[in-house]
């Protein structure tokens, strides 16, 4: 293998090692954010997902191959085959990360809830294909199934009306409280305050 080919391979290895190091550092930074209540660190965080989707080009190494000729004993030296040159080809990855979206919303089912004029529905967040969290103008957050049945109800920690609700990738309920400027997470039966803001509050829409 010639030195110019080794340079290409060494460069590829260095780029992969650098990408792995950057991914490990990003994971460490995200872990610090999860363990921190400092909102300034969360606000200053910049996602590197787009950069990590692009990997270095794939190298295809073709090793030398021997092409023999029919040996003639009288001309053995003239009829010995030749070695082909080593070649390296680059192939770009063709990843497609985005899932196609439907153009027109599709109604799956109608769910009858206890929300109405006195307690209007404000927020909805899906827990799964069969269950969704809802909140209104009271201090309760309710989990409904597709059969209009209340599976679970949770009262906010402070007794205030929640501003927004969401569900994490692990299925935990998260809600914001604009009155005490907090972001709270529900883990099993316990409600934990993960962020307490100082100068601004979560958005409130009545």
N, C-alpha and C positions, 0 to 999 in steps of 0.2 A: 504493500500500500504506500503510495507516494505521500510526501509531506503535505501537499496541497489538499489531499483528501482528508488527512488527519486534522488539518485546520478547520475544515467544514464541520467535521464530527465534533471536535472539541468546542466549537462555537455553539453548536446545537445543544451540547450537554450543559454548557454554562448558562444558556438562556432558560433551559428547563429548571436547573437548580435555582436560578434567580427567581423564577415564577413560583416555585415551591416555597422559597423563603418568604416571598411577599405574601403568599396565601397564609402561611403560618403566622406572620406578623399581623395580618388583618384579623385572623381568628382571635389572637391574643388581645387586640384592641377592642374587638366586639365583646370579649369576656369582661374586659374592664368596664365597658359601658353598662353591661348587665348588672355588675356589682356596685355601680356608682349611682348616687342620687343627684349628681351635679348636672343640672339641665344644660349648662353651657357646653359640656362635652358632647351631649347628645345633639345639640344644635350645630356644633362644628363638625360633626362626623360626615365624612364623604364616602359613599359606597364605591367599591372597586370591582363590583360584579361585572360591569361591561368590559373592563380590561382583562379580567380573568377568563372571560369566555373565549378570548382569542389566544390560542396556543401557538407555539412556534411551528413552522411548516414541518410536515412529516418527511423524513429522509428515506429514500429507497436506495439501498446499496446493492449494486450488481457486482458480484465478485468475478474475477477473471475466469474465463472458461476456455477449455482446450478444444480446439477444432482439429481433429486428426485427418490426415489424408491417407489414402491407400499407399501402403509402403511398398516401394519397389526396391528390392535389395541392391539393384545396380545403381540406383540413384537415391539411396536412403537419406543422404544429407540434404538433397534438394526437395524431398517430398515429406519432410517432417512438418507437422502443422505449426500454427502460430497461436500466440496468446492474445486475446482481445484486451483492450484497455479497460481499466476500472472506470465506472461511471457512477455518478450520484445524481438523482433526480429529486426535486422538491415537489411536494403535493400539498396544496392548501386544503385545510379542513373545511367541510361544508356543513357546519352545524346550523340547525334551525331551532332556536330556543322558544319562540313565541307560538302559542297555540292559537288556531283560527277562532275568531269570534263570530257569533251569528249576527246577521244584519237586523233581524226583527226580533224583539223580546218574545218569548214563548211563555204563556201562562200554564203552570203545571197544575195548580189547584187553588181554590179559594179557602181561606182560613178565617173562621169566625172567632173574634177575640172580644174581650170585655172592654176594649177601648171605645170611646165615643166622644160626645160633645164635652162632657165634664172632665174627661181624661183622654185627650187625643193622643194617638200613636205618633211618636217622634222619631224613634230609631229602630232599625232592624239589622241584625247581623247573623249570618248563617253559621250554625255549629257543624252541621252535616247536611246531607241531601234530604234528611227527614226531620230535622229539628232546627229551630231558629230562636235567638234571643230577641226580646222586644222591650222597649221602655216608652213611657209616656210622661205625663206631668206629675205623677206621684213619685214616691221614693222606692218603688218596687221595680225589679227587672225580672221578667217572666220568660220561661223557656216553653215554647209551644211545639207540638208535633204537627204533622200534616193533617191530623184528624181533629184539629182545633182543641186539643186537650192540653192543659197546663201541666207540664212535666215537673217543673221546678220553679220556685219563686225565691228571689234573693232581695233583701232590703239593704239599701246602701248603708255604708258604715256610719255616716254622719246623720242619716235621716233626711238628707237633701235630695232634690231631684237630680238624677244624672244628666249630664249634657250630651255625651256621646258614648256609644258602646261599640266594642269590637271583640273579635276572637283571635287568639294567637294560633300559631301553627300546631301547637300541642293541645289545643282545645280549651284553653283557659279564658275565662271572660275578663275583659278589661273595660273599665268605664272611667269617665272623667267627672270631676265635681268642680263646677265653676265658682262655687261659693267659698270653699276653703283652698282652691287652687291646687288640687291634687289629681294624680293619676293613680288608679287603684286596680289591683288584680285579684281575682277570686280563685284561690287554690283550695279545692275540695269545699270545706265549710268555713275556711278562714279568708278574711279580706285584708290584704296587705297594701299599704301605701308605698308605691315605688318611686314616685316623683312628687315633690312639693315645690310649686313655683313661687317666685317672690314678687316680681314686678308685673307679670301678665297672667291672664287666666284663660282656661280653655274656652273656645267659642261657644256662645249660647245662642240658640235660635228658638224663639217661642212660637 
